Amino acid sequence: MIHARTIDSLALDNYQRAARVILANHLVTRSYPDRIALPLLRRWATELREDMAELFGYRLEVTETTARLFPVLDRLDSGRPARTPGDRVFDRRRYAYLSLALAALGRAGDQVTLSELADQVASYATRVDGLELSTDRAADRDAFVDAVAWLGARGALTLADGDAGGWAADPEAGEALYDIDRAVVFAIFRPPRVLQHLRSVRGLFEDESDGGTVASTAQGRAADARRVRRALVERPVVYARELTESERAQLGTEKVVAEVELLTGLRAERRAEGVALIDTSGRLSDVRFPSTGTLAQVALLLIGEIADLVLDIDNPVERRRRPAPARTLADALDEAIPESTVFDPLVVSPDPAAAQDDSEDLDESDEPGEEPDHPVVPMSWIHETVQALTDRYGSTFAAQWQADVPGLTREVLALLERLHLVEPITDETGSGGTVSEPVLLILPALARYRGAVVTVRTRAKSELFASATALGDHAYPAQKGS
């Protein structure tokens, strides 16, 4: 029995808040994500540790200065990258500098200057083919400072003196001194296996909570239930089509979903196509939707336009099945592993017998039935629609998007794809291998937001700073019944 069932109703909300904090952040320090999170987790450390292990197979470690959740990976997800304090997505160079900075800090003392850390990282970078940190290049300095800022946001580094921005602008004139919290540094990066000894990222997917080989039907059901619970808290939407037959059976039970609801305090919304946890608290989701801001508002308006197009019975849209990915993210990462740096005598190669067993386990009963057809919308129509929305409501958009409709369209589609509401596809047709026009596959969860409406607030002509060209056009899209 999970502890959430035995906690007094007056304290349950507090316990659920602690569960949401650690599930959303995985790392909690004295300052990250805020100063009340760590005391909250320390209060419920014992109960959370056991519930996380029982429900998800996760390991939770709580100390006086950190709380670290070690999740179990069932699949790779490219939708939650590291981001700079300015909300820019990390690129490969920033990830490399972050990794090298962690390695350098692990051998540092209690303080370090930014230039000293940069020199150490530059020294490490020379050992990696194709990577070189040169403080003579502004782009390299910016990438390195972004990695340092990421560590600073989580409390691994605390600025004691100086300014990192000044160093990035001119390393000869600027400098910054940081205090190092070694406990946080060690908590951030603690892989379950030595990464250099793996030939495939799939080696990170093993569920140690299952004890290796499943020895009984009961253990198999328990493992399936843990994978389903993990999917519920890690994915925006859990589509039944993406699960195996045994996992779909677990998703269909009230007990498995109810346990996640009780632990997190969230409400599960069931549809024929799957289940989604609805986070009205805003403390579990890394992306809140619907939300404020130009991207979220335009995304909601675009959803309304898509829904109107798809539901128009007089002009039915084309329907297609979701194509199988030509190459998975795991395959792409495997191709990028630098074989020259792998220490061959200690390499853990895939067990051929285990691989054979895996292929035999995936029998016809685990294969989903016929994939249903989904509506598709031409990408040209999407671009035209966003342009039309900009023409109509552009005066209310953030200034950076008013003159960059293509960029706005890309970011809005990236948001909808991240929420598992759409999927862009391009397929080849014809014997000549000609590429057809890209289309947007509309996934079932998008229908949840089809009730978007626009409320227009009209400014009085005497209102201070009223627009001289588009007086009165202020759009506030909202969702009915959400």
C-alpha positions in Angstrom: 0.0 0.0 0.0 1.3 3.4 -0.9 1.8 6.0 1.9 -0.5 8.5 0.2 -3.4 6.3 1.3 -2.5 6.5 5.0 -1.7 10.2 5.2 -4.3 12.4 7.0 -6.5 14.3 4.6 -5.4 17.6 6.1 -1.7 16.8 5.3 -2.3 15.0 2.0 -2.3 18.2 -0.1 1.2 19.0 1.3 2.4 15.5 0.5 1.1 15.7 -3.0 2.8 19.0 -3.5 6.1 17.5 -2.5 5.5 14.6 -5.0 4.8 17.0 -7.8 8.0 19.1 -7.0 10.4 16.1 -7.2 8.7 14.6 -10.2 8.9 17.9 -12.1 12.5 18.8 -11.2 14.4 15.5 -10.3 16.9 17.8 -8.6 16.0 20.0 -5.7 18.6 22.2 -3.8 18.4 24.9 -1.2 17.7 27.5 -3.9 16.2 25.4 -6.8 13.4 25.5 -7.8 12.7 27.7 -4.8 13.7 27.9 -1.2 10.6 26.1 0.2 11.0 23.0 -2.0 13.8 21.3 -0.1 12.3 21.6 3.4 9.0 20.3 2.0 10.8 17.2 0.6 12.8 16.6 3.7 9.6 16.5 5.7 8.2 13.7 3.6 11.5 12.0 2.6 10.8 8.5 4.0 7.3 8.3 2.5 8.2 9.7 -0.8 11.3 7.4 -1.1 9.1 4.3 -0.7 6.2 5.5 -2.9 8.5 6.5 -5.7 10.2 3.1 -5.6 6.8 1.2 -5.4 4.9 3.1 -8.1 7.6 4.1 -10.6 10.8 2.1 -9.8 12.5 5.5 -9.1 15.2 6.0 -6.5 15.1 9.1 -4.3 18.0 10.3 -2.3 17.5 13.2 0.2 20.3 14.9 2.1 20.5 18.1 4.1 21.3 20.1 1.0 19.9 18.2 -2.0 17.1 15.9 -3.1 17.8 13.8 -6.2 15.3 11.6 -8.0 16.9 9.0 -10.3 14.2 8.1 -12.9 14.0 5.0 -15.1 14.1 5.6 -18.8 11.6 3.7 -21.0 12.3 5.8 -24.1 14.2 8.9 -25.1 12.3 12.2 -25.2 13.7 15.1 -27.2 10.9 17.4 -26.0 12.6 18.5 -22.7 16.0 19.9 -23.5 18.2 21.9 -21.2 17.5 25.6 -21.6 19.4 28.8 -20.8 18.1 31.3 -18.3 16.8 33.2 -21.4 14.9 30.1 -22.4 17.1 29.2 -25.4 17.4 25.5 -26.1 20.9 24.0 -25.5 22.8 23.0 -28.6 25.5 20.4 -28.8 28.3 22.8 -27.9 26.5 24.0 -24.8 25.8 20.4 -23.7 29.5 19.6 -24.2 30.6 22.6 -22.1 28.1 21.7 -19.4 29.5 18.1 -19.2 33.1 19.3 -19.2 32.4 22.0 -16.6 30.9 19.4 -14.3 34.0 17.3 -14.7 36.2 20.2 -13.8 34.1 21.3 -10.8 34.4 17.7 -9.5 38.1 18.3 -9.0 37.9 21.9 -7.9 38.1 23.4 -4.5 35.5 25.6 -2.8 35.9 28.5 -5.2 36.8 29.0 -8.8 37.1 32.0 -11.2 35.3 31.9 -14.5 38.6 32.2 -16.4 40.1 29.3 -14.4 37.1 27.1 -15.1 37.3 28.0 -18.8 40.9 27.1 -18.9 40.2 23.7 -17.3 37.3 23.1 -19.7 39.5 24.1 -22.7 42.1 21.6 -21.5 39.5 18.8 -21.3 38.0 19.8 -24.7 41.3 19.1 -26.5 40.8 15.4 -25.7 37.6 15.3 -27.6 37.8 15.2 -31.4 36.0 18.1 -33.0 35.5 20.1 -29.8 37.6 23.1 -28.9 36.8 25.9 -26.5 38.5 29.1 -27.6 38.0 32.1 -25.5 38.9 34.2 -28.5 35.5 33.4 -30.1 32.5 35.2 -28.7 30.2 32.4 -29.7 32.2 29.9 -27.6 32.3 32.3 -24.6 28.5 32.7 -24.8 28.0 29.0 -24.9 30.3 28.4 -22.0 28.6 31.1 -19.9 25.2 29.6 -20.7 26.4 26.3 -19.3 27.7 28.0 -16.2 24.4 29.9 -15.8 22.5 26.6 -15.9 24.7 25.3 -13.1 24.2 28.5 -11.2 20.4 28.3 -11.4 20.5 24.9 -9.7 22.8 26.0 -6.9 26.0 24.2 -8.0 27.7 27.6 -8.5 26.9 30.8 -6.6 28.3 34.1 -7.9 30.5 35.6 -5.2 32.0 38.5 -7.1 32.2 39.9 -10.6 30.0 39.5 -13.7 30.0 36.6 -16.1 28.5 38.8 -18.8 31.5 41.1 -18.5 33.9 38.2 -19.0 31.9 37.0 -22.0 32.1 40.5 -23.6 35.9 40.8 -22.9 37.8 38.1 -21.0 40.8 40.5 -20.5 38.6 43.1 -18.7 35.9 41.0 -17.0 36.0 38.3 -14.4 33.7 36.4 -12.1 34.3 34.4 -8.9 32.0 31.5 -7.9 31.5 29.5 -4.7 31.1 25.8 -5.5 28.5 23.6 -3.8 30.2 20.2 -4.2 27.1 18.3 -2.9 25.0 19.8 -5.8 27.8 19.1 -8.3 27.9 15.4 -7.4 24.1 15.2 -7.3 23.6 16.6 -10.8 25.5 14.0 -12.7 25.5 10.4 -11.3 24.8 8.0 -14.2 23.8 4.5 -13.2 26.5 3.1 -15.5 29.8 4.2 -16.9 28.7 5.8 -20.1 32.0 5.1 -21.9 31.4 1.4 -21.5 28.1 1.4 -23.4 27.8 0.8 -27.2 24.2 1.9 -27.2 22.1 4.4 -25.3 19.6 1.6 -24.9 21.8 0.4 -22.1 20.3 3.2 -20.0 16.8 1.9 -20.4 17.2 -1.1 -18.0 14.6 -1.1 -15.2 16.6 -2.3 -12.2 13.4 -2.3 -10.1 12.3 -5.3 -12.0 15.3 -7.3 -10.9 16.4 -8.2 -14.4 14.5 -11.1 -15.9 10.8 -11.2 -15.1 10.3 -14.4 -13.3 6.6 -14.6 -13.0 3.3 -13.3 -14.4 2.8 -11.2 -11.3 6.2 -9.6 -11.7 5.4 -8.9 -15.3 2.2 -7.2 -14.5 3.9 -5.1 -11.8 6.6 -4.1 -14.3 3.9 -3.1 -16.9 2.1 -1.1 -14.3 5.3 0.8 -13.4 5.9 1.6 -17.0 2.3 2.9 -17.4 2.6 5.1 -14.3 5.9 6.5 -15.5 4.3 7.3 -18.9 1.5 9.1 -17.1 3.8 11.5 -15.2 6.4 11.9 -18.0 4.3 12.3 -21.1 1.8 15.1 -21.9 -0.6 12.4 -23.3 -0.4 8.6 -23.1 -1.8 7.2 -26.3 -2.9 3.6 -26.0 -1.5 3.0 -29.5 2.0 3.7 -28.2 1.8 0.9 -25.6 2.1 -2.9 -25.8 -1.0 -5.0 -25.3 -0.1 -5.8 -21.7 0.6 -2.1 -20.9 -2.7 -1.1 -22.5 -4.4 -3.5 -20.2 -2.8 -1.8 -17.2 -3.7 1.6 -18.5 -7.4 0.5 -18.7 -7.5 -0.4 -15.0 -8.8 2.1 -12.5 -6.2 1.1 -9.9 -3.1 2.1 -11.8 -4.4 5.5 -12.9 -6.0 6.2 -9.5 -2.7 5.6 -7.7 -1.0 8.2 -9.8 -3.9 10.6 -9.2 -3.7 10.1 -5.4 0.1 10.6 -5.3 0.2 13.7 -7.4 -3.2 15.3 -6.7 -3.9 15.6 -10.4 -7.0 14.5 -12.3 -6.8 11.9 -15.1 -8.8 12.6 -18.2 -9.7 9.5 -20.1 -10.6 9.3 -23.7 -11.0 6.3 -26.1 -7.5 7.1 -27.5 -5.7 7.3 -24.1 -5.2 9.1 -20.8 -3.7 12.5 -19.8 -3.1 13.9 -16.4 -4.5 17.4 -16.1 -2.2 19.6 -14.0 -4.2 22.6 -12.8 -1.6 23.3 -10.2 1.1 24.2 -12.7 3.7 22.5 -10.5 4.2 19.3 -12.5 4.1 20.5 -16.1 7.2 21.9 -17.7 5.0 23.5 -20.3 1.7 25.0 -19.2 -1.0 25.0 -21.8 -3.3 26.9 -22.3 -1.2 29.8 -21.1 -0.4 33.4 -21.6 2.2 34.7 -24.0 2.2 35.0 -27.8 3.2 31.5 -28.6 0.6 29.8 -26.4 -2.1 32.1 -27.5 -1.4 31.7 -31.2 -1.2 28.0 -30.7 -4.7 28.0 -29.1 -6.1 30.1 -31.9 -4.5 27.8 -34.5 -6.0 24.8 -32.8 -9.4 26.4 -33.2 -8.8 26.9 -36.9 -7.6 23.3 -37.3 -10.6 21.9 -35.5 -13.0 23.9 -37.7 -11.3 22.6 -40.8 -11.3 19.0 -39.6 -14.9 19.1 -38.5 -16.2 20.6 -41.7 -18.4 17.8 -43.1 -18.9 19.6 -46.4 -15.1 19.6 -47.1 -13.6 16.5 -45.6 -9.9 16.5 -45.1 -7.5 13.8 -46.0 -6.8 11.1 -43.4 -3.6 9.0 -43.0 -2.0 6.6 -40.6 0.9 7.6 -38.4 4.0 6.5 -40.3 6.6 4.4 -38.5 9.7 6.5 -37.8 12.5 5.9 -40.3 15.1 6.2 -37.5 14.5 6.5 -33.8 16.2 9.0 -31.6 18.2 6.2 -29.9 19.5 5.1 -33.3 20.6 8.6 -34.2 22.4 8.9 -30.9 24.1 5.5 -31.3 25.4 6.7 -34.7 27.0 9.7 -32.9 28.9 7.7 -30.2 32.6 8.4 -30.7 33.9 4.9 -31.0 37.5 6.1 -30.8 37.1 7.1 -27.2 35.4 3.9 -26.0 37.6 1.8 -23.7 37.1 -1.5 -25.6 38.2 -4.0 -22.9 35.4 -2.7 -20.6 32.7 -2.2 -23.2 29.3 -3.7 -22.3 28.1 -5.1 -25.6 24.5 -6.2 -26.1 23.8 -9.8 -25.1 22.8 -11.6 -28.4 20.8 -14.1 -26.4 19.0 -11.3 -24.6 18.3 -9.6 -27.8 16.8 -12.8 -29.2 14.6 -13.2 -26.1 13.4 -9.6 -26.6 12.4 -10.3 -30.2 10.6 -13.4 -29.2 8.7 -11.6 -26.4 7.3 -9.2 -28.9 4.8 -11.6 -30.4 1.6 -10.9 -32.2 -0.2 -10.2 -28.9 2.1 -7.2 -28.3 1.5 -5.7 -31.7 -1.2 -3.1 -31.7 -4.1 -3.6 -34.1 -4.7 -1.7 -37.2 -3.5 1.9 -36.8 -6.5 4.3 -37.1 -6.5 7.1 -39.7 -5.8 10.7 -38.5 -6.7 13.9 -40.2 -3.9 15.7 -42.0 -3.6 19.3 -42.9 -1.2 20.7 -45.6 1.6 22.7 -44.1 0.9 25.4 -46.6 -2.5 25.8 -45.1 -0.9 26.1 -41.6 1.4 28.9 -42.8 -1.5 30.8 -44.5 -3.6 30.5 -41.3 -0.9 31.8 -39.0 -0.4 34.7 -41.4 -4.1 35.4 -41.3 -4.1 35.3 -37.5 -1.2 37.7 -37.5 -3.0 40.1 -39.9 -6.0 40.0 -37.6 -4.5 40.0 -34.1 -0.8 40.9 -34.7 -1.0 44.2 -32.8 -1.4 42.1 -29.6 1.6 39.9 -30.3 5.1 40.3 -28.8 7.2 42.6 -31.0 9.6 39.9 -32.0 6.9 37.9 -33.7 5.0 40.7 -35.4 7.6 40.8 -38.2 8.6 37.2 -38.1 5.6 35.1 -39.1 7.6 32.1 -40.4 9.5 32.0 -37.1 6.3 32.3 -35.2 4.8 29.4 -37.2 7.8 27.2 -36.4 7.7 27.9 -32.7 4.0 27.4 -32.5 4.2 24.0 -34.3 7.1 23.0 -32.1 5.0 23.7 -29.0 2.0 21.7 -30.3 4.4 18.8 -31.3 5.9 18.9 -27.8 2.5 18.6 -26.3 1.8 15.5 -28.5 -1.1 17.3 -30.3 0.3 17.2 -33.8 3.0 15.4 -35.7 4.6 16.8 -38.9 5.3 14.2 -41.5 6.8 14.1 -45.0 6.6 11.0 -47.1 7.9 10.0 -50.5 5.6 9.1 -53.3 6.1 7.8 -56.8 8.8 5.7 -58.4 11.0 8.7 -58.8 11.1 9.2 -55.1 9.6 12.7 -55.3 8.8 14.2 -51.9 5.2 15.3 -51.4 4.1 18.4 -49.6 4.8 18.3 -45.9 1.6 17.8 -43.9 0.6 18.0 -40.3 -0.9 14.9 -38.7 -3.6 15.9 -36.2 -3.5 13.7 -33.1 -6.7 13.0 -31.0 -5.7 15.1 -27.9 -5.9 18.3 -30.0 -9.7 18.0 -29.9 -9.7 18.8 -26.2 -8.9 22.4 -27.0 -11.2 22.9 -29.9 -13.5 25.3 -27.9 -11.1 28.3 -28.3 -12.8 31.6 -28.6 -11.5 35.2 -29.0 -12.6 38.0 -26.7 -11.8 41.4 -28.2 -11.4 44.3 -25.7 -12.0 47.6 -27.3 -9.9 50.6 -26.2 -11.6 53.9 -25.7 -10.2 56.5 -28.1 -9.2 58.7 -25.2 -7.2 55.8 -23.6 -3.5 56.7 -23.1 -1.1 55.0 -25.6 -3.9 53.7 -27.7 -2.8 52.3 -31.1 -3.1 54.9 -33.8 -3.4 52.2 -36.6 -5.4 49.3 -35.0 -7.4 50.9 -32.2 -9.3 48.3 -30.3 -7.8 45.1 -31.5 -6.8 43.1 -28.5 -7.2 39.3 -28.7 -7.4 37.1 -25.7 -8.1 33.6 -26.8 -9.5 31.4 -24.1 -10.6 27.8 -23.8 -14.1 26.8 -23.0 -14.6 24.3 -20.3 -10.9 23.7 -19.5 
